[in-house]
Amino acid sequence: MLTETRLAHCSFVVPDLDAAVQFFTNWLGFELLSEEGPIQSEHDDRITRQYAMPDKAVGRAALLQQGGQHLELREWEVYGQGLNPLRESTVPGCSIALRISNFDATLAQLKQIPRMRFLETNQEAGFVYCFTPYGIQLQLLRGDGYSV
C-alpha cells in the first residue's frame, strides 16, 4: 500500500534535552537544525492534539541532522509529575514520521484499519498524527521536502 513512503524522521523522548543535543552534536557529528519550545497548553493546544500528552505538560524539542537523516528529540515536563514522567522511548514518547507521496489515498486507506486512532489532521499543512492499532505514534507528512 505505501510504496512511495520515505522515512522523514524518528522522534524520541529524552530525560534532558540539552544533554542529549550536546551528546549527538559533540560525539556523533549531528548538526542542530532547529529548537522548539516551550510548548504548553495555555499557549498551544498541540500538547493534546498532536502529542497525546496531558494538558498540563510543557515540552521542548530539537531537530538534528546527520548524513541527510533527521532525528527529533523531545523533553516533557508534566505539572505535579516532574520531568519526563513517561519512560524514554514509550508512547507518546516516540514517533515515526513518514513522508507519503499519495497522501489522501493513503490516509483514506488507513482510516479503514480497525483500532487506528487519529489525533490531528491538518490537510492545509499536510500532516496527520495517529496511532497504529498496536500503539506506535505516526506523523504522516504530505509529499516531498522536509518540515516538522
C-alpha positions in Angstrom: 0.0 0.0 0.0 2.7 2.5 0.9 5.1 2.0 -2.0 6.0 5.7 -2.2 6.8 6.2 1.5 10.1 7.6 2.9 11.2 7.9 6.5 11.1 11.6 7.4 12.4 11.4 10.9 12.2 9.5 14.2 11.3 11.2 17.5 12.3 10.1 21.0 11.8 11.4 24.5 15.0 12.1 26.3 15.4 12.9 30.0 17.5 16.0 29.4 17.1 17.7 26.0 20.2 19.9 26.4 22.4 17.0 27.4 21.0 14.8 24.5 21.6 17.6 21.9 25.1 18.1 23.2 25.8 14.3 23.0 24.5 13.9 19.5 26.3 17.0 18.2 29.6 16.7 20.0 30.0 12.9 19.9 28.1 11.7 16.9 28.5 14.5 14.5 24.9 15.6 14.2 24.0 19.2 13.3 21.4 21.1 15.3 18.8 22.3 12.7 16.2 23.8 15.0 14.8 24.0 18.5 11.2 24.5 19.6 9.6 25.3 22.9 8.4 25.7 25.4 5.2 24.1 24.0 2.5 24.3 26.7 -1.3 24.1 26.6 -2.0 27.6 27.9 -0.4 28.9 24.7 -0.7 26.0 22.3 -3.2 23.1 22.4 -0.9 20.9 20.3 0.0 19.2 23.6 -3.2 17.1 23.3 -4.0 17.4 19.6 -0.7 16.1 18.3 1.3 14.6 21.1 -1.5 13.0 23.3 0.2 14.5 26.4 -1.8 15.8 29.4 -2.8 19.4 29.0 -0.6 20.4 31.9 2.5 19.2 30.1 5.3 21.5 28.8 7.6 20.3 26.0 10.7 21.3 24.2 12.2 19.8 21.1 15.3 19.8 18.9 15.6 18.6 15.3 19.1 17.2 14.4 20.5 16.0 11.1 23.4 13.8 10.2 24.1 12.5 6.7 20.7 13.6 5.4 18.9 11.7 8.2 16.7 13.6 10.7 16.3 12.9 14.4 13.9 14.7 16.7 14.5 14.8 20.5 11.7 15.8 22.9 11.7 16.6 26.6 8.4 16.7 28.6 7.5 18.1 32.0 4.1 17.4 33.5 2.9 19.6 36.4 2.9 17.6 39.6 4.7 14.6 38.0 8.1 16.2 37.2 10.4 16.0 34.3 9.6 13.3 31.7 7.0 11.3 33.8 7.0 8.8 30.9 9.7 6.3 30.3 12.0 7.3 27.5 11.0 5.8 24.1 7.5 4.9 25.2 4.2 6.1 23.7 3.8 9.0 23.4 7.5 9.2 24.0 8.5 8.4 20.4 7.0 8.6 16.9 7.9 7.7 13.4 7.4 10.4 10.7 6.7 9.1 7.2 6.6 11.2 4.0 3.9 9.9 1.7 3.5 10.9 -1.9 -0.1 9.7 -2.3 -1.2 11.3 0.9 -5.0 11.5 0.5 -5.4 7.9 -0.8 -3.1 6.5 1.9 -5.0 8.4 4.6 -8.3 7.1 3.3 -7.0 3.5 3.4 -5.5 3.9 6.9 -8.9 5.1 8.2 -10.3 1.8 7.2 -8.0 -0.1 9.6 -9.7 -1.1 12.9 -8.3 0.5 16.0 -6.4 3.2 14.2 -6.6 6.3 16.4 -6.3 9.7 14.7 -5.3 12.8 16.7 -5.0 15.8 14.4 -5.4 16.0 10.7 -4.3 19.2 9.0 -4.9 19.0 5.3 -3.7 22.5 4.6 -0.3 21.9 6.3 -0.2 18.4 5.0 0.2 16.3 8.1 -1.7 13.8 10.3 -0.9 12.5 13.7 -2.2 9.0 14.5 -1.6 5.8 16.5 -1.3 2.4 14.9 -3.6 -0.4 16.3 -0.7 -1.6 18.4 0.3 1.8 19.8 3.1 3.4 17.8 2.5 7.0 17.1 2.9 8.1 13.4 3.2 11.5 11.9 2.2 11.2 8.2 3.6 14.1 6.0 2.4 15.0 2.6 4.8 14.8 -0.4 8.4 15.8 -0.8 10.6 18.3 1.1 11.1 18.4 4.8 9.3 20.1 7.7 8.4 19.2 11.2 
